[in-house]
Each structure stands twice: as structure tokens, then as C-alpha cells.
């Protein structure tokens, strides 16, 4: 019984230490990346014409995500709805910017990037791949797991 308690105590101590170390590493990553208390998230919803969602996803997969990073936008996640009709024509994603002002600069630089202009043009040779873009800026709550 005493060996079992010692083993359990050792496992808990190792897990606590590993969690503390991981938390320290993650906090350090935020500092290195230059993130600040003014960081904002941007929720964007893109709606495509019929049959163009795959083209939009290919553009993001093959080009846009890397271009966002180049222009100081942090990719958080990308989703498609499960339910119809949105599941066939909607891409939803969240990116982060260091501030609301940085977001404006990031988007301007992204839009002026010659590589983006080429990719955008080439991805629409067979017609527009976007019908609508909605953007909402978000601040995390104090209890949000992501800041």
C-alpha cells in the first residue's frame, strides 16, 4: 500500500511539473512572437457561389495561410459548417492580430502583396469564388482559454 501511494504521488508530481514546464514554454512563445494584451481576434465568414468552396479551400491551403503569416496574421483555425446549405458554400476562420491598428496595416499589406494579387487573379480564372465576406473583431474574455 505504501509503495502504491509513493507511486501515485510521484506520478502526480511529474504531471504537475510537466504541466508547469509546458505552461512556461507557451507563455514564452507569446512573448517571443510579440503578442500583447491588445491582441485581437478576427472571425471571418466567406460564402462562395455554388460549386466554388473547394476552389476557395485550395487557395487557402496552398497560398493564403502562408501569406497571412508573412503579413503578421496568426492563423488560429479554419472550419466549414456541418449543416446544409452552409456546408456546401461557407468557410469560417479566425486569425489574430497584435492590435486592431495592426489588423488594418496587415490587411493593407496583404492586399498590396504582388503574390497575393497573382494568386487571387489565378484562382478566379473560371469565375469569382466569393459571394460575401463578413468580418467581426473579437476580444477574448478574462476566462477564455485562448488570449
FENURKA-V77130 format. One record per backbone hydrogen bond with DSSP energy under -0.5 kcal/mol. CO is the residue of the C=O (numbers start at 0). NH is the residue of the N-H. E is the energy in kcal/mol with one decimal. If there is no record, write none. Layout:
CO/NH/E + CO/NH/E
//
This chain:
0/4/-2.1 + 1/5/-2.3 + 2/6/-2.6 + 3/7/-2.8 + 4/8/-2.8 + 5/9/-2.5 + 6/10/-2.5 + 7/11/-2.5 + 8/12/-2.4 + 9/13/-2.4 + 10/14/-2.5 + 11/15/-2.7 + 12/16/-2.5 + 13/17/-2.6 + 14/18/-2.5 + 15/19/-2.5 + 16/20/-2.5 + 17/21/-2.7 + 18/22/-2.5 + 19/23/-2.1 + 20/24/-2.2 + 21/25/-2.7 + 22/26/-2.4 + 23/27/-2.1 + 24/28/-2.0 + 25/29/-1.7 + 26/30/-1.6 + 27/31/-2.5 + 28/32/-2.3 + 29/34/-2.0 + 30/33/-1.3 + 35/38/-1.7 + 39/96/-2.7 + 40/42/-0.5 + 40/137/-3.5 + 41/43/-0.6 + 41/94/-1.9 + 42/135/-2.3 + 43/92/-2.6 + 44/133/-2.3 + 45/90/-2.4 + 46/130/-3.8 + 46/131/-1.6 + 48/51/-2.0 + 51/55/-2.1 + 52/56/-2.8 + 53/57/-2.2 + 54/58/-2.0 + 55/59/-2.2 + 56/60/-3.0 + 57/61/-2.9 + 58/62/-1.8 + 58/63/-2.3 + 59/64/-1.9 + 62/66/-2.0 + 63/67/-2.9 + 64/68/-1.9 + 65/69/-2.2 + 66/70/-1.5 + 67/70/-0.6 + 67/72/-2.5 + 68/71/-1.7 + 71/73/-0.5 + 72/74/-0.6 + 73/95/-2.1 + 76/93/-2.3 + 78/91/-3.1 + 82/86/-1.6 + 84/87/-1.7 + 85/88/-1.4 + 85/89/-1.4 + 88/47/-2.7 + 90/45/-3.3 + 91/78/-3.4 + 92/43/-3.0 + 93/75/-2.4 + 93/76/-1.5 + 94/41/-3.2 + 95/73/-2.6 + 96/39/-2.1 + 98/102/-1.8 + 99/103/-1.5 + 100/104/-1.8 + 101/105/-3.4 + 102/106/-2.7 + 103/107/-1.9 + 104/108/-2.8 + 105/109/-2.6 + 106/110/-2.7 + 107/111/-1.6 + 108/112/-0.6 + 109/112/-1.2 + 112/116/-2.4 + 113/117/-2.1 + 114/118/-2.7 + 115/119/-3.1 + 116/120/-2.1 + 117/121/-2.9 + 118/122/-2.3 + 119/123/-0.5 + 120/123/-1.2 + 121/124/-1.2 + 123/126/-1.8 + 131/46/-2.5 + 133/44/-2.3 + 135/42/-3.1 + 137/40/-2.5 + 140/143/-1.5
//
